[in-house]
Amino acid sequence: MDDKIFSDACPGGGRDSYNPKLPTKVIIYAYTQRIYSSRQIAKAVRENVMFMWIAGRQRPDFRTINRFRSERMKDVLETIFN
């Protein structure tokens, strides 16, 4: 994937947040495992070794995952999946 997609969607500024690649990787892997609920994805990041590795041992909560895929990066995720 081209990094320009992420830099255009997240210009920076404000308080520190997760690198946009992290939730993108987690969401893509979760979808391949047929996990669609943000609460189940957050639980998998805490309990599943593969999710822990993909997330770099960071633990975004379900609100962060939901906000990321529904508001902040909706267009980017659509581009990636297309």
C-alpha positions in Angstrom: 0.0 0.0 0.0 1.1 3.5 -0.7 1.8 5.6 2.4 0.4 8.6 0.7 -3.1 7.2 1.4 -2.6 7.5 5.1 -0.8 10.8 5.1 -3.6 12.4 3.2 -6.3 11.1 5.5 -4.4 11.9 8.7 -2.6 15.2 8.4 -1.3 15.2 11.9 -1.5 17.7 14.7 -3.3 17.4 18.0 -2.6 14.7 20.5 -0.8 11.5 19.8 -2.8 8.7 18.2 -2.2 5.3 16.8 -0.4 5.1 13.5 -3.2 4.6 10.9 -1.5 1.5 9.6 -2.0 -0.3 12.9 -5.8 -0.3 13.0 -5.9 -0.9 9.2 -3.8 -4.1 9.6 -5.8 -5.3 12.6 -9.2 -4.7 10.8 -8.1 -6.4 7.6 -6.8 -9.4 9.5 -10.0 -9.5 11.6 -12.2 -9.5 8.5 -10.2 -12.4 7.1 -10.9 -14.3 10.4 -14.7 -13.4 10.1 -14.6 -11.1 13.1 -16.6 -7.9 12.4 -17.6 -6.5 15.8 -15.3 -3.8 17.1 -15.7 -5.3 20.6 -14.6 -8.8 19.4 -11.7 -7.2 17.5 -10.5 -5.4 20.6 -10.9 -8.6 22.6 -8.8 -10.5 20.0 -6.1 -7.9 20.2 -5.8 -8.5 24.0 -6.1 -12.3 23.8 -5.0 -13.7 20.4 -1.3 -14.0 19.8 -1.6 -13.3 16.0 -3.6 -10.1 16.7 -1.0 -9.1 19.3 1.8 -9.5 16.8 -0.1 -7.6 14.1 -0.9 -4.8 16.5 2.7 -4.6 17.8 1.4 -5.4 21.3 -0.6 -2.1 21.3 -4.2 -2.4 22.5 -6.7 -0.1 20.8 -10.1 -0.3 22.5 -13.3 -1.0 20.7 -14.3 2.7 20.5 -11.0 3.5 18.8 -11.5 0.7 16.3 -15.1 1.7 15.6 -14.3 5.4 15.2 -11.4 4.6 12.9 -13.3 2.4 10.5 -16.6 4.4 10.5 -15.4 8.1 10.6 -11.7 8.7 10.3 -10.6 6.3 7.6 -13.8 5.2 5.9 -12.7 6.3 2.5 -9.2 4.8 2.9 -10.6 1.4 3.9 -13.0 1.5 0.9 -10.0 2.2 -1.4 -7.9 -0.6 0.1 -10.7 -3.2 -0.1 -11.5 -2.2 -3.7 
